[in-house]
């Protein structure tokens, strides 16, 4: 039954997240909030809401390894799996803003994660913990990043407005406010219930397979919550717009570390047991690999061969997890 509950919980997470984004966008539009702000906040954060609810639920229930494993695994899957799939289907060029802002900041976030989550490297500390102070620090960095993004978009207001119009389309536009709020509240309840169902079944499967919660979180939970990004990447690549996948992945990675982990640790400090330094190093190496592909070879693009290499790296890391 746990397999069924895992699938049902994931399905409920994905459907509820989609409905919550659409209803929230429609509510915000009725309140005359600008499309730019809606696209930057509701839409951007809404696509990562499965990870957010799994992270907070895990932290509150004392399952620190699942909360951290979800973030670590999602970021690794986003780069090695999703970018690998996208580039393998259709090679793509890298935009200048992505080169100068998003990739370096993604590396910086990965470095901060490596440093703050490995307390045992310091003399006299016996366990790894992401404290409430660490969480607040991550949230402050996230606010700074968002401000930087807003300033960057402000340099090209016409392009920003066009992107916002594309991002803030909702199938509920024009519906009555009562219906919109009912959908939003129902989808929020669905996220909470689906997140708990998904989390409980993942923990049960970890025990049944004799695997740690950390490994289950980095593999099954992380890939499951990253399905929206994976599906978006495949569809974008098939429609000759794989560049969309890169922006989605890089933004999601920064959001996962700074906002999801930051908020989860602020709500309740996270104690880590089975997540080891190798996992954080893989997050950092994956981020650096993206930088090297873009800058070292001077091509400023992802080719098919690099996509295949990324996929092989992801398969290799998964095999390592299963045998460790």
N, C-alpha and C positions, 0 to 999 in steps of 0.2 A: 504493500500500500504506500510505502514511503516514496517509491518511484512515481506513483500516480500523484501523490500530494506535492512532490517536487515540481512536476510539470504543471499541475493546476495552479500552484502558488506563483510560478514564473509567468504563466499565461495571464493570471489575474493582475500581477504587477505591471506587465507590459500594456495590457488593455486599459487598466486604470490610469496609468501614467499618460497615455495618449489622450484619454477623455479629460483628465485634469488639465492638461496643457490647452486643449481646444476650448474648454469651458472658461478657464482663467483668462485666456486671450479675449474671448467674447465679452466677459465681464469688464475687463480693463478697457476695452474699446468703448463700451457703453459709458464708462466713467470718464471718457475723453482723455485717457492717458496716451501719450504719444507712442506711435508704433516703434520708434527707436528704443524707448525704455522697455516696452513689452518684449521686443526681440532680444534685448540684452539680458533681461532678468527672467521672465516667466518661461519663454521658449528655451533659452539656453540652459537654465537650471532644470526645467521640466524633463528634458531628455535624459538627465542623470538621476531622476527621482528614484528609480529602482535601487541604485547603489546607495542613495541617501537613506532610504527607509531600511534597507538591510543593515547599513552601518549603524544607525541610531538604535535599532532594535537589538543588534548584537551587543552594543556598548551597555545598554540598559540591563540586558540579561547576563552581563558578565562574560560574554563570549568574545574576548578581545582578539583572539586569533582569527575569528570569522570577520570581524570588523576590519582588521588590518589586511587580512588575506584577500578580502573583496576589493580593497583599493589597490593593493599591489598586483593582484592577478588581473584586474580590469585594465590597469595601465600597461602591463606587459602584453595582454591580448590586443589592446587598442593599437599598439605600435607594430608588434611582430606579426600578429594574425590579421588584423583589419587592413593595415597599410600593405602588408604582404599580399593579401587577396586582391586589393585594389590595383596595385602596380602589376600584378601578374595578369589580371584581366586587361588592363589598359594603362601603359606608362603615362606619367603626367609631369608637368612642370611645377615648380614651386614659386609661389608669389613672393615678392620682395618683403612685404609686411611679415609674412610667416617666417622668412629667413632671419629677419633682424629682431623680431619681437617674440614670437610664440615658441620657436624651437629653443632659443637660449633660456627663456623663462621656464620652459618645461624641464630643462636640465637643472636649473637652479632649484626648482621645487623638488626634484628627485634627490639632489644633494642634501637639502634640508631634511627630507624624510629619512635619509640614511643616517644623518647625524643625530637627530632628535629621537629616533626610535631604537637606538642601540646604546642604552645607558650602561650596560654591563661592560662596555669598553673603558668606562671610567673606573678608577680604583675605588674599592669599597662599596660598589653598587652591585646587588645580587640579582636584580631582575630588570627586564626591559619594560618601560612604561611610557606611554604617551600621556603626559599629565594635563591637567586643566590649563596650566600656564602655556604648555606647548600648543594646545588647541587654540587658545586665544591668539597666540603668535601666528599660527597658520591663518586664522580668520583675518587678522590685521594685514597679512601679506595678500590675502585674497582681495580685500577692499582696495589695497594699493594697485593690484593688478587690474581690477575692474576700472578704476579711475584712469589708469594708463591706457586701457583699451578705449574708453570713452574719448579721451583726448586725441588718441590716434585716429579714431573714426571722424572726429570733428575736423580734421585737416582736409577731409574730402566729404563734405556734407551731402553732396548729391548722390555719391555712391552709397553712403551710409543710409540715406532715406530709401534708396532702391532696395538695398538688402533688407531693411526693416519691413518694407511692404511685402517682400517675398516670404519673410520669416513669420509674419503675423497673420497669415490667412487661417481662418477657423471655419469649420463646417457648422458651427453653432451661431455664426454671426446673424443678428436679426431676431434671434429667439427671445422669448420673454425672460425678464430677470429672475423670476421665481424658478423657471425651468433650469436656467443656467446655474443658479445656486444649488439646486437639488442635485444636478449632475456633478458639480464640483465637490459637494459634500459626500455624495455616494462614491465618487472615484477616490476621494481621500480615504474613506473607510476601506475601499477595496485595496488601496496601497498598503494600509496598515495590516489588514487581514492577510493579504497575499504575501507580504513580507514576512510575517510571523509563520505562516504555513510553509513557505519556502525555507526559512531558517531552521525550523524544527525538523523538517524532513531531511535537510542536509546534515544536521547533527546526527540524526538516527542512522543515516547511511554511512557516515564516517565511522561510527561505532561498529556497524555491521561488517564493514569492509576491513576493519582493523587499521584504518588510516586516521591520521590526526585531523582535527578540525581545520588546521592551517592548510593542509594539502587540498582538502575538499573545497575550502573557500577560494584558494588560488586558481583551482581548475574549474569545477562545476559551477560554483556560485558566481565566480567572476565572469566566466564566459556567458552564463545565463543572463546576468544583469547587463552585459555588454551587447546583447543581441540587437537592441535598437540601433546602436552604432554600426554593428556588422551588417545588418540588413540595409541601412542607409548607404553604406559604402558600396555594397554589391550593386544596388539599384543605381547609384550615381555613376559607377564605373560602366555599367551596361548602357547608360544613357549618355556616354561620352563626357561625363562631368566628374571624373575621379578626384579633382582638386577639392571638391566638397568634403571628401572623406578625410583629407589631411587636416583641414581646419576643424572639423568635428572632433577628430581624435585628439589633437593637441589641446584644444579647449577643454575637452572632457578630462584629460589627464591632469591639467592644472586644477580643475574644479574638484576632481576626486581627492587629491592630496590636501589642498588648502581649505576647501569648504566642507566636503563630506567628512574627512578625517578630523578637521579642525572642530566642526560642530559636534561630532560624535564624542570627541575627547573633552570638549567643554561641558557637554551634558553630563558625562561620567568618564573619569580617567580610564584609559584602556591599558590593561596588563597583558603582556605578550609572553607566550610560552614556547610555541613551536615554530613561529616565524623566525628564520635565522638571517644572518647578514648576507648570505648568498642571494636571497630573494630581493633584498633592497639593491644589491649590486646589479642584478639583472635589470631592474627598473632603470637604474642609472645608465648601464651599458646600452640598453635599447634606445634611450633618449640620445645618447652620444652618437650611436650608429646613425640615427636620423640626421644629426648635424654633419657627420662625416660624408654621408651620401650627398648632402646638399652642397657642402663647401669644399671638401678635399679634392674631389675630382673635377670641380669647376663646371659641372654640367647643369647644376641647379634643377635637377629633375630626378624622378624615380623611374628607373627602367625595369623591364620585366625580370632581368636576371637578379636585380636587387630585391624585387618582390619575392622571388623564389628563395633567396638566401634568408630573408626575414622569416618566411614560413618554415624553413628547415631549422632555424634557430628556435622558433616557438615549439616545434615538435621535439627537438632535443631537450629543451628545458622541461617540457611536460614529462618526458621519459625519466629525466632526473628526479622530478618530484615523486613519481610513482615508485621509484626504487630506493629512495633515501629513507 
